[in-house]
Amino acid sequence: MAEPYPSYFGFEDLEVYQLSLEFIAEVYQLTQSFPKAEQFGLTYQLQRAATSIALNIAEGRGRNSDKDFVRFLGVARGSLFEVVSGLQVAVRLGYAAEDDINAFLAKASRIKGKLNALAKALYSA
């Protein structure tokens, strides 16, 4: 795991943000082995959706209210689910082995739990 960035803006020290950065890097590494024909298809879609997780956490943290932050956490969760679905498609198409994807699914489940816990804490605050 790379060293966390210093917390200048308040989102960098969130564990879910750090986990999402790791997840992005792993998705990028996995998709490098996808066929070139998928460069603007599934490869791009997975990379975009994975990146969207961290970006929405950051953007939500920058909003003026916890209610807005919770909404952006929901968008981040939707992007996470999009990655999970895309990974399942990659297995079906033979671009990735199911055994390789299981580690991604475990990490995605952990990120989902952290997103849900943060949203719940903000919602009840």
ZALUM-82066 format. One line per 10 residues: number of its first residue (from 1); for each residue x, y, z of N, C-alpha, C, O. Coordinates in steps of 0.2 Angstrom, whole numbers. Example, Ala and Ser with C-alpha at 12.3 -4.5 7.8 and 13.67 -1.06 7.14 Angstrom:
1> 66:-28:39:62:-22:39:66:-16:39:71:-17:42; 64:-11:35:68:-5:36:64:0:39:67:6:40
***
This chain:
1> 4:-6:0:0:0:0:4:6:0:9:7:4; 3:11:-4:6:17:-5:5:21:2:0:20:5; 10:26:3:9:30:9:3:35:7:2:37:2; -2:36:13:-7:41:12:-5:48:10:1:50:13; -8:51:7:-7:58:6:-8:62:12:-13:60:16; -4:68:13:-6:72:19:-13:74:18:-16:75:12; -16:76:24:-23:78:23:-24:85:23:-24:89:28; -24:88:17:-25:95:16:-32:97:16:-34:103:18; -37:93:14:-43:94:12:-49:90:16:-55:92:16; -46:86:20:-51:82:25:-53:75:22:-56:71:26
11> -53:74:16:-55:68:14:-49:63:13:-50:56:13; -43:65:13:-37:61:12:-36:56:18:-34:50:17; -38:58:24:-37:53:29:-43:48:31:-43:45:35; -48:49:26:-54:44:27:-51:37:24:-48:36:19; -52:32:28:-50:25:26:-53:23:20:-50:20:16; -59:24:19:-63:22:13:-60:26:7:-60:23:1; -57:32:8:-54:35:2:-47:32:0:-46:30:-6; -44:30:5:-37:27:4:-38:20:1:-35:18:-3; -43:16:3:-45:10:0:-47:10:-7:-45:6:-11; -51:16:-8:-53:17:-15:-47:18:-20:-47:16:-26
21> -42:22:-17:-36:23:-21:-32:17:-23:-30:16:-29; -32:12:-18:-29:6:-19:-33:2:-25:-30:-1:-29; -39:2:-24:-44:-2:-28:-43:1:-36:-43:-3:-40; -43:8:-36:-42:11:-43:-35:8:-46:-35:6:-52; -30:8:-43:-23:6:-45:-24:-2:-47:-21:-4:-53; -27:-6:-43:-28:-13:-45:-32:-14:-51:-31:-18:-55; -38:-10:-52:-42:-10:-58:-38:-9:-64:-38:-12:-69; -34:-3:-64:-30:-1:-69:-25:-7:-71:-24:-8:-77; -22:-10:-66:-17:-15:-67:-21:-21:-71:-18:-24:-76; -26:-23:-68:-30:-29:-71:-32:-27:-79:-31:-31:-83
31> -34:-21:-80:-37:-20:-87:-31:-19:-92:-33:-19:-98; -25:-18:-90:-20:-18:-94:-19:-24:-98:-16:-24:-104; -21:-30:-96:-21:-36:-99:-27:-37:-104:-27:-42:-107; -32:-33:-104:-38:-34:-108:-36:-33:-115:-31:-29:-117; -40:-36:-120:-38:-35:-127:-38:-27:-129:-42:-24:-126; -34:-26:-134:-34:-19:-136:-41:-17:-139:-42:-11:-139; -45:-21:-142:-51:-20:-144:-56:-17:-139:-61:-14:-140; -54:-18:-133:-58:-16:-127:-56:-9:-124:-59:-7:-119; -51:-6:-127:-48:0:-124:-53:5:-123:-53:9:-118; -58:6:-128:-63:11:-127:-69:8:-125:-75:12:-125
41> -69:2:-123:-75:-1:-121:-75:-3:-113:-75:2:-109; -75:-9:-112:-75:-12:-105:-69:-9:-101:-69:-7:-95; -63:-9:-104:-57:-6:-101:-58:1:-98:-57:3:-92; -60:5:-103:-62:12:-101:-67:13:-96:-67:17:-91; -72:9:-97:-78:9:-92:-76:7:-85:-78:10:-80; -72:2:-84:-70:0:-78:-65:5:-75:-66:6:-69; -61:8:-78:-56:13:-76:-60:19:-74:-59:22:-68; -65:21:-78:-69:27:-76:-73:26:-70:-73:30:-65; -76:20:-69:-80:19:-64:-76:18:-57:-78:21:-52; -70:15:-58:-66:14:-52:-64:21:-49:-64:22:-43
51> -62:25:-54:-59:32:-52:-65:36:-49:-64:40:-45; -71:35:-52:-77:39:-49:-78:38:-42:-81:42:-38; -76:32:-39:-77:30:-32:-73:36:-28:-76:39:-24; -67:36:-29:-63:41:-25:-65:48:-26:-65:52:-22; -66:50:-33:-68:57:-34:-74:59:-31:-75:65:-29; -79:54:-31:-85:56:-27:-85:57:-20:-88:61:-17; -80:53:-17:-79:54:-10:-76:61:-8:-78:64:-4; -71:62:-13:-68:69:-12:-73:75:-13:-73:79:-9; -77:74:-18:-81:80:-20:-87:80:-15:-88:86:-13; -89:75:-12:-94:75:-7:-92:78:-1:-95:82:3
61> -85:77:1:-82:80:7:-82:87:6:-82:91:11; -81:89:0:-80:96:-1:-87:100:-1:-87:106:-2; -92:97:-1:-99:100:-1:-100:103:6:-97:102:11; -106:107:6:-107:111:12:-111:108:17:-112:111:23; -113:102:16:-118:99:21:-116:91:21:-114:88:16; -118:88:27:-117:81:28:-122:78:23:-121:72:20; -128:81:22:-133:78:17:-130:77:10:-131:72:7; -127:82:8:-124:82:1:-118:77:1:-117:73:-4; -114:76:7:-109:71:7:-112:64:6:-109:60:3; -117:63:10:-121:57:10:-123:55:3:-122:49:0
71> -125:60:-1:-128:59:-8:-122:57:-12:-122:52:-16; -116:60:-11:-110:58:-15:-107:52:-13:-105:48:-18; -108:50:-7:-106:43:-5:-110:38:-9:-108:32:-10; -117:39:-9:-121:35:-13:-119:34:-20:-120:29:-23; -117:40:-23:-114:40:-30:-108:35:-31:-107:31:-35; -104:36:-26:-98:32:-25:-99:25:-25:-96:21:-28; -104:23:-21:-106:16:-20:-109:13:-27:-108:8:-29; -113:18:-30:-115:15:-37:-110:14:-42:-110:9:-46; -105:18:-42:-99:17:-46:-95:11:-44:-93:7:-48; -95:9:-37:-92:3:-35:-96:-3:-38:-93:-8:-40
81> -102:-3:-38:-106:-8:-40:-105:-9:-48:-105:-14:-50; -104:-3:-51:-103:-3:-58:-96:-7:-60:-96:-11:-65; -91:-6:-56:-85:-10:-56:-86:-17:-55:-84:-21:-59; -90:-19:-50:-91:-26:-49:-95:-29:-55:-93:-35:-57; -100:-26:-57:-103:-29:-63:-98:-29:-69:-98:-34:-73; -94:-24:-70:-89:-24:-76:-84:-30:-75:-82:-33:-80; -82:-31:-69:-78:-37:-68:-81:-44:-69:-78:-48:-72; -87:-44:-67:-91:-50:-69:-92:-51:-76:-91:-57:-79; -93:-46:-80:-93:-46:-87:-86:-48:-90:-85:-52:-95; -81:-46:-87:-74:-48:-89:-73:-55:-88:-69:-58:-93
91> -75:-58:-83:-74:-65:-82:-78:-69:-87:-76:-73:-90; -84:-67:-89:-89:-70:-94:-86:-70:-101:-86:-74:-105; -82:-64:-102:-79:-63:-109:-72:-67:-109:-69:-67:-114; -70:-69:-103:-63:-73:-103:-57:-68:-103:-52:-70:-104; -58:-62:-101:-53:-57:-100:-50:-57:-93:-44:-55:-92; -53:-61:-88:-50:-61:-82:-53:-68:-79:-58:-70:-81; -49:-71:-75:-51:-77:-72:-55:-76:-65:-54:-71:-62; -60:-80:-64:-64:-79:-58:-60:-79:-52:-62:-75:-47; -55:-83:-51:-51:-83:-45:-48:-76:-44:-47:-74:-39; -45:-73:-50:-42:-66:-49:-47:-61:-47:-46:-56:-43
101> -53:-62:-49:-59:-57:-48:-61:-57:-41:-63:-52:-38; -60:-63:-37:-63:-64:-31:-59:-59:-26:-63:-57:-21; -53:-58:-27:-50:-53:-22:-53:-46:-23:-53:-42:-19; -54:-44:-30:-58:-38:-31:-64:-37:-28:-66:-32:-25; -68:-43:-28:-75:-43:-25:-74:-42:-17:-78:-39:-14; -69:-45:-14:-68:-45:-7:-67:-37:-5:-69:-35:0; -62:-34:-9:-60:-27:-8:-66:-23:-9:-68:-18:-5; -70:-24:-14:-76:-20:-16:-81:-21:-10:-84:-16:-8; -82:-27:-7:-87:-28:-2:-84:-24:4:-88:-21:8; -78:-23:6:-75:-19:11:-76:-12:10:-78:-8:15
111> -75:-10:4:-76:-3:2:-84:-1:3:-85:4:6; -88:-5:1:-95:-4:2:-97:-4:9:-101:1:11; -94:-8:13:-96:-7:20:-94:-1:23:-97:2:27; -88:1:21:-85:8:24:-89:14:21:-91:18:25; -91:13:15:-96:19:12:-102:19:16:-105:24:18; -105:13:17:-112:13:21:-111:15:28:-115:19:30; -106:13:31:-104:15:38:-104:23:39:-106:26:43; -100:26:34:-99:33:34:-105:37:33:-107:42:36; -109:34:28:-115:38:26:-120:37:32:-123:42:34; -120:31:36:-125:31:41:-122:35:47:-127:38:50
121> -116:36:48:-113:40:54:-115:48:52:-117:52:56; -115:50:46:-116:56:44:-124:58:44:-126:63:46; -128:53:42:-135:53:42:-138:54:49:-143:58:50; -135:51:54:-137:51:60:-134:56:65:-136:57:70; -130:60:62:-126:65:65:-131:72:66:-129:77:69
***
